[in-house]
Amino acid sequence: MKSLWIDRRSDPVPTDPLPTDGFESGARYDAVIVGAGLTGLTTALLLARAGRTVAVLEARSVGAVTTGHSTAKLSLLHGGVLSGIRSRGSSRVLAAYVEANREGQAWMLRYLEDHGVDVQRRDAITYAGTAEGVERLDAEYEASHAADLDVERIHGLDLPFETHGALRLRDQAQFDPMDVLRTLAADVRAHGGAIVEGARVNDVETGEPSRVSTSLGEVLADVVVLATGIPILDRGLYFAKVRASRSYAQAYRVSGELPQEMYLSIDAPTRSLRTAPVGDERLLLVGGNGHTVGRETDTRRLVDDLEQWTHRHFPGAERTHAWSAQDYESMNLVPFVGWMPRTGHHVTLATGYNKWGMTNGVAAALSMTADILGGSIPWAKTLHHRITLPQDVAHGVAANAQVAGRLASGWVSSNVHSLPDAPPAEGEGVVGAYDKEPTAVSTVDGTTCRLSAVCTHLGGIVTWNGAERTWDCPLHGSRFDSAGRLLEGPAVDDLERLDSDDAVG
């Protein structure tokens, strides 16, 4: 499932050569940034501009995870997020959240204009797809105005399906996220920074300096920035403070008129719409059907449902691409950004963008850079010191109770059910007991692989994602390919291979 953005460019983003013998002994930087998505590269650029020596270490390739698979809406209208924050009772946090995203959006728009990157200005529209969604729409309207966001009510959208009212925020933006990352990466390198792909960070030993362990050896850093979607270090227990969510997107050629603006439903099932210029044509992008990672029994059903919905409302639509992305939602809907506890101000992090990373990611970069350079941003100070309210604790308790339930049920189920004698059919995976151990077996492209079904993060039992042919952990969102190689999440190690010859069947 390759995204439109990644597929449309055959040439990779220029980076620095992969050290064939590992990193040079004693290699040291002022800052090591882990993750080459929007947050990581923006932070790297800001620090490099300030004269810091910077290295960006990316386990896969630039944009390979969330940024390169997003819908890339640079908007301050965030579905139902503002009313969700307001319902938790803090007008100061609501105002700070909007101001952070406003500053992140403004920085990005200035940067892209200065560097000639194509940006399409569009109105952002949040609509109610059902009568029941109108109440949530009303709450979002009130929260938007409380935060001094110039949102207006509208009725009657130019869409080929029924709606029940909407909110509009004028003059927002959209772009190709890989264009943005390409430009940022070139700028980082022009300012003396290094970007190394294929360098997976496994651990950080904090100190003066900190020691960063990677798949290519060790590097030293005064400060480490974790820009990995969810922190790969467990200090602070952020994996238990956010919920990992996976959602789907598809691109279509459509004859006739296309929706002109950026649309998002406020009610379920979520539907996101925007267009994308590709050469001489415009494609329609449709997204939605999000779910907690590893807890959907039939992900192919969700992909098929999105396609059926599109064909129903845009007859004759021809699908060109289908992909998915992972995001993390904090219990109070506000990202966690700042110094990681018990690291002596040597490690900083950003997580919990809740699908709004284009603005939140830049805001996080501005905030972390200010912390590192000794500056202070008023909105960042408010967000750093927000109070955890009883309802947030309740959400957290409920979420972690579900995690505990999944952990127990996964182990019970995998030990009760034995693996079938025959290997799974093509594109299928199954978990069961083999030699009294939880075992995951799948067949992909004709090769059957047998793996330990125990996630290398905290021991959850992985489940099969048929749409993407991956093993996903229902506890905290770690994901692995069919051969057990780590794709994303808080885990840092692959699943254990149980076949001496790497394949069975």
C-alpha positions in Angstrom: 0.0 0.0 0.0 2.2 2.8 -1.3 0.9 6.4 -0.9 0.3 8.7 -3.8 3.0 11.0 -2.6 5.7 8.4 -2.3 4.7 6.7 -5.5 4.7 9.7 -7.7 8.5 10.3 -7.3 10.9 7.7 -8.5 14.0 9.5 -7.3 14.7 9.3 -3.6 15.2 12.3 -1.3 19.0 13.0 -1.4 20.6 12.1 2.0 24.1 11.3 3.3 25.9 8.1 2.4 25.2 5.1 4.6 28.4 4.4 6.6 29.5 1.0 5.4 31.5 0.2 8.5 29.2 2.0 11.0 29.5 5.5 12.3 33.0 6.8 12.9 34.2 6.1 16.4 33.4 9.0 18.7 31.2 10.8 16.2 29.5 13.6 18.2 26.8 16.1 17.4 25.1 18.9 19.3 21.8 17.3 18.5 20.7 13.9 17.1 17.2 13.9 15.7 15.6 10.4 15.5 13.1 10.3 12.7 13.0 12.1 9.3 9.4 13.1 9.1 8.0 16.7 9.2 8.8 17.2 13.0 12.3 15.8 12.8 13.4 17.6 9.7 11.9 20.9 10.8 13.6 20.6 14.2 16.9 19.7 12.5 16.7 22.8 10.2 15.9 25.2 13.1 18.8 23.9 15.1 21.2 23.9 12.1 20.2 27.5 11.4 21.2 28.3 14.9 24.7 26.9 14.4 24.2 23.5 16.0 25.8 20.4 14.5 22.9 18.1 13.7 22.4 14.5 12.5 19.0 13.1 11.5 18.9 9.3 11.9 16.0 7.6 10.1 15.3 3.8 10.4 13.8 3.5 7.0 13.7 6.4 4.5 12.7 10.1 4.6 8.9 10.3 4.9 8.4 6.5 5.1 6.1 6.5 8.0 3.3 9.1 8.9 4.3 12.2 7.0 4.6 10.5 3.7 1.2 8.8 4.2 -0.8 11.7 5.5 -3.5 13.7 3.7 -1.3 16.8 4.2 -3.9 19.4 5.2 -2.3 22.4 6.7 -5.4 23.6 8.5 -6.5 25.0 11.9 -9.9 23.4 11.6 -9.3 20.1 13.4 -12.6 18.2 13.2 -13.9 17.9 16.7 -10.6 18.5 18.6 -11.2 22.0 19.9 -14.6 21.1 21.5 -12.9 18.0 23.0 -10.2 20.2 24.6 -12.7 22.7 25.7 -14.9 20.1 27.3 -12.0 19.3 29.7 -12.5 22.7 31.2 -9.3 24.8 30.4 -9.8 27.8 28.2 -6.0 28.6 28.6 -5.1 25.2 27.1 -7.6 25.6 24.3 -6.2 29.1 23.4 -2.6 27.8 23.6 -3.4 24.8 21.4 -4.8 27.0 18.7 -2.0 29.6 19.0 0.6 26.8 18.7 -1.0 25.4 15.5 -1.5 29.0 14.1 2.2 29.6 14.6 3.1 26.2 13.1 0.9 26.9 10.1 2.3 30.4 9.6 5.9 29.2 9.8 5.3 26.5 7.2 3.5 28.8 4.8 6.3 31.3 4.9 8.9 28.6 4.5 7.2 27.0 1.5 6.6 30.4 -0.2 10.3 31.3 0.3 11.4 28.0 -1.2 8.9 27.9 -4.1 7.1 24.8 -3.0 3.6 24.4 -4.5 0.8 25.0 -2.1 -2.9 25.0 -2.9 -5.0 27.4 -0.7 -8.4 25.9 0.1 -11.2 26.5 2.6 -11.4 23.8 5.3 -14.8 22.4 6.0 -16.0 20.2 8.8 -19.5 18.8 8.2 -22.1 16.7 9.9 -22.8 13.5 7.9 -25.8 12.6 10.2 -28.4 14.5 12.2 -26.7 13.2 15.3 -23.5 15.0 14.3 -25.1 18.5 14.5 -24.7 18.7 18.2 -21.0 18.1 17.9 -20.8 20.6 15.1 -22.4 23.2 17.4 -19.9 22.5 20.1 -17.0 22.8 17.7 -18.3 26.2 16.5 -18.5 27.5 20.0 -15.1 26.2 20.9 -13.6 27.7 17.7 -15.0 31.2 18.6 -13.9 30.9 22.2 -10.3 30.4 20.8 -10.7 33.4 18.4 -10.8 31.2 15.3 -12.9 32.8 12.6 -15.1 29.8 11.8 -18.5 30.4 10.1 -21.6 28.2 9.8 -22.7 27.2 6.4 -25.5 25.1 4.9 -25.7 23.2 1.6 -22.4 21.9 0.5 -21.5 21.1 -3.1 -21.1 17.4 -2.3 -22.8 14.4 -3.9 -24.2 13.2 -0.6 -26.4 14.5 2.1 -25.0 16.6 4.9 -26.5 18.3 7.9 -24.7 21.6 8.2 -21.0 22.5 8.3 -18.3 24.8 9.5 -15.9 26.7 7.3 -12.5 28.2 7.9 -11.3 30.1 4.9 -7.9 30.2 3.3 -6.2 27.1 4.7 -3.8 25.0 2.7 -2.8 21.6 1.3 0.3 20.3 -0.4 2.3 17.2 -1.3 4.1 16.3 1.9 7.1 14.7 0.1 7.7 18.0 -1.7 8.0 19.6 1.8 10.3 16.9 3.2 12.5 17.1 0.1 12.9 20.8 0.5 13.5 20.6 4.3 16.1 17.8 3.8 18.0 19.8 1.2 18.0 22.8 3.5 19.2 20.8 6.5 22.2 19.5 4.5 22.9 23.0 3.1 23.3 24.2 6.7 25.8 21.4 7.5 23.4 18.8 8.9 23.6 15.1 8.1 20.7 12.9 7.2 21.3 9.1 7.4 18.7 6.6 6.3 18.7 2.9 7.4 20.0 3.9 10.9 17.6 2.5 13.5 18.0 3.9 17.0 17.7 1.2 19.6 18.5 3.0 22.9 19.8 6.2 24.4 22.1 6.3 27.5 21.8 9.8 28.8 24.8 11.7 30.1 27.4 14.3 29.1 27.2 13.4 26.3 24.4 10.9 25.7 25.2 7.7 23.8 22.8 6.9 21.0 22.9 3.2 20.1 21.9 2.5 16.4 21.9 -0.4 14.0 25.1 1.2 12.5 27.0 1.7 15.7 27.1 4.5 18.4 27.0 8.2 18.1 27.3 10.9 20.8 24.9 13.8 21.3 24.4 16.7 23.7 20.6 16.5 23.0 18.5 13.8 21.5 15.2 14.6 19.8 12.6 11.8 19.5 10.5 12.6 16.5 9.3 9.1 15.9 5.5 9.4 16.1 5.6 7.6 19.5 8.8 7.7 21.7 11.0 4.6 21.3 12.2 5.1 24.9 9.8 4.0 27.7 10.8 6.6 30.2 7.7 8.7 30.9 5.4 5.8 29.8 4.1 7.8 26.8 3.1 4.5 25.1 0.4 4.3 27.9 -0.7 7.9 27.5 -1.6 7.8 23.8 -3.7 5.6 21.6 -2.4 4.3 18.4 -4.8 4.7 15.5 -4.6 3.5 11.9 -6.7 5.0 9.1 -7.0 4.6 5.3 -6.7 6.8 2.2 -7.3 6.2 -1.5 -6.7 8.3 -4.6 -9.1 8.3 -7.6 -9.5 9.6 -11.1 -13.0 11.0 -11.4 -14.8 12.3 -14.4 -16.8 15.4 -13.9 -16.7 17.9 -11.1 -14.6 17.4 -8.0 -15.1 18.8 -4.6 -13.3 22.2 -4.4 -12.3 22.4 -0.8 -10.9 20.2 2.0 -13.7 18.3 3.8 -13.9 16.3 7.0 -16.9 14.7 8.7 -17.2 15.3 12.4 -19.1 12.0 13.0 -18.4 8.4 12.2 -17.6 6.8 10.0 -15.0 9.5 9.3 -14.7 10.7 5.7 -12.0 13.1 4.6 -11.9 14.6 1.1 -9.4 16.8 -0.8 -8.0 17.0 -4.3 -4.4 16.6 -5.4 -2.8 18.0 -8.6 -0.7 15.4 -10.4 0.7 16.5 -13.7 -2.2 17.8 -15.8 -4.9 16.1 -13.8 -6.5 16.4 -10.4 -7.1 13.3 -8.3 -9.7 12.9 -5.5 -8.3 11.8 -2.2 -10.7 9.9 0.1 -9.8 8.9 3.7 -11.4 7.5 6.8 -12.4 4.3 8.6 -9.9 4.7 11.4 -9.5 2.1 14.2 -7.2 1.3 17.1 -4.1 -0.5 15.8 -4.3 -4.3 16.0 -7.9 -4.4 17.2 -9.8 -4.7 13.9 -10.4 -8.3 12.8 -10.9 -7.5 9.1 -9.0 -4.5 7.9 -9.7 -5.4 4.3 -13.3 -4.8 5.0 -12.5 -1.2 5.9 -10.5 -0.6 2.8 -13.3 -2.1 0.6 -15.9 0.0 2.5 -14.0 3.2 1.6 -13.9 2.2 -2.0 -17.5 1.2 -2.2 -18.5 4.5 -0.6 -16.5 6.4 -3.2 -18.0 4.5 -6.1 -21.5 5.1 -4.7 -21.0 8.9 -4.6 -18.6 9.3 -7.5 -19.7 6.8 -10.1 -17.0 5.7 -12.5 -14.2 6.7 -10.1 -11.0 4.8 -10.9 -8.7 4.0 -7.9 -5.0 4.7 -8.5 -3.6 4.4 -5.0 -4.5 3.0 -1.6 -2.5 3.5 1.6 -2.8 3.9 5.3 -1.2 5.9 8.1 -0.7 5.7 11.8 -1.3 8.4 14.4 -1.3 8.8 18.1 -4.0 10.4 20.2 -3.4 11.7 23.7 -6.0 11.2 26.4 -6.8 15.0 26.5 -6.3 15.6 22.7 -3.2 17.8 23.3 0.2 16.6 22.1 2.9 15.8 24.5 5.9 17.9 23.6 9.0 18.7 25.7 11.7 17.2 27.9 11.4 13.5 28.6 11.3 12.7 32.3 14.4 11.3 34.0 16.7 12.2 31.2 18.3 15.3 32.7 17.1 17.6 29.8 19.1 15.4 27.4 16.1 13.9 25.5 13.1 15.8 24.2 10.1 14.3 22.4 6.8 15.0 20.6 3.9 12.7 20.2 0.1 12.7 20.2 -0.8 14.8 17.1 -4.1 13.0 16.7 -4.0 13.2 12.8 -3.2 16.9 12.7 0.6 16.7 12.3 1.1 19.2 9.6 0.5 22.1 12.0 1.2 20.3 15.3 4.4 18.9 14.0 5.8 22.3 13.1 4.6 23.7 16.4 6.4 20.9 18.2 9.6 21.6 16.3 9.4 25.3 17.3 8.7 24.4 20.9 11.5 21.8 21.2 14.0 24.1 19.5 13.2 26.9 21.9 13.7 24.5 24.9 17.1 23.4 23.5 18.3 26.9 22.7 17.1 28.3 26.1 14.2 30.3 24.7 10.6 30.5 25.9 7.3 30.5 24.0 4.2 31.4 26.0 1.8 28.9 24.4 4.4 26.2 24.8 4.8 26.9 28.4 1.0 26.6 28.9 0.9 23.3 27.0 3.9 21.9 28.9 2.3 22.6 32.2 -1.3 21.7 31.5 -3.1 19.9 34.4 -4.3 16.3 34.0 -8.0 16.5 34.9 -10.1 13.6 36.4 -11.8 12.9 33.0 -8.3 12.5 31.4 -7.3 10.1 34.1 -10.6 8.2 33.5 -9.9 8.0 29.8 -6.4 6.8 30.5 -7.6 4.1 33.0 -10.2 2.9 30.5 -7.7 2.8 27.7 -5.1 0.9 29.7 -7.7 -1.5 31.0 -8.4 -2.4 27.4 -4.7 -2.9 26.9 -4.5 -5.2 29.9 -7.5 -7.1 28.6 -5.9 -7.4 25.1 -2.7 -8.7 26.7 -4.4 -11.4 28.6 -6.8 -12.4 25.9 -4.1 -12.6 23.3 -2.0 -15.0 25.4 -5.0 -17.1 26.3 -6.2 -17.3 22.7 -2.8 -18.1 21.3 -2.3 -21.0 23.7 -5.8 -22.4 23.4 -5.7 -22.6 19.6 -3.2 -24.7 17.8 -1.8 -23.7 14.5 -3.4 -25.5 11.5 -1.3 -28.1 9.8 -1.4 -26.4 6.4 0.3 -23.0 5.9 -2.1 -20.0 5.5 -3.4 -19.1 2.1 -1.7 -16.3 0.1 -2.2 -13.0 2.0 -3.4 -14.6 5.1 -1.9 -14.9 8.6 -2.8 -16.8 11.7 -1.7 -16.9 15.4 -1.7 -20.1 17.5 0.3 -22.3 19.7 3.3 -24.1 18.3 5.6 -26.1 20.6 3.5 -24.4 23.4 4.6 -20.9 22.3 2.5 -18.1 20.7 3.4 -18.3 17.0 2.5 -16.1 14.1 2.5 -17.7 10.6 1.7 -15.9 7.3 2.1 -16.5 3.6 3.0 -13.5 1.5 4.2 -13.6 -2.1 4.4 -17.3 -1.9 6.7 -17.4 1.1 5.4 -18.7 4.5 7.2 -17.3 7.5 6.9 -18.5 11.1 7.6 -15.9 13.8 7.2 -15.5 17.5 3.8 -13.8 18.0 5.1 -11.9 21.0 5.6 -8.2 20.4 9.2 -7.1 21.3 7.9 -4.0 23.1 5.9 -5.3 26.1 4.9 -8.8 25.2 1.5 -8.3 23.5 0.3 -10.9 21.0 0.3 -9.5 17.5 -2.7 -9.8 15.1 -2.8 -10.1 11.3 -3.6 -7.0 9.3 -4.9 -8.5 6.0 -5.1 -5.1 4.2 -1.4 -4.4 4.7 -0.1 -7.9 5.2 1.5 -6.9 8.5 1.6 -8.1 12.1 0.2 -5.4 14.4 0.3 -5.2 18.2 -3.0 -4.3 19.8 -1.3 -2.9 22.9 0.6 0.1 21.8 0.7 0.0 18.0 4.1 -1.6 17.1 3.9 -3.0 13.6 6.0 -5.6 11.7 6.1 -6.9 8.2 5.3 -10.5 7.3 9.0 -11.5 7.8 9.0 -9.9 11.3 10.9 -6.7 10.4 9.9 -3.7 12.5 8.0 -1.1 10.7 6.9 1.4 13.4 5.8 1.9 16.9 7.5 1.9 20.3 9.3 -1.4 19.7 12.9 -1.3 18.6 13.5 -4.9 17.8 12.1 -7.3 15.1 9.9 -10.2 15.9 11.9 -13.4 16.6 12.2 -15.7 13.5 11.4 -19.3 14.3 12.6 -20.9 11.0 16.2 -21.8 10.7 15.8 -21.4 6.9 13.8 -18.2 7.2 10.7 -19.8 5.7 8.5 -22.8 5.9 6.0 -24.4 3.6 
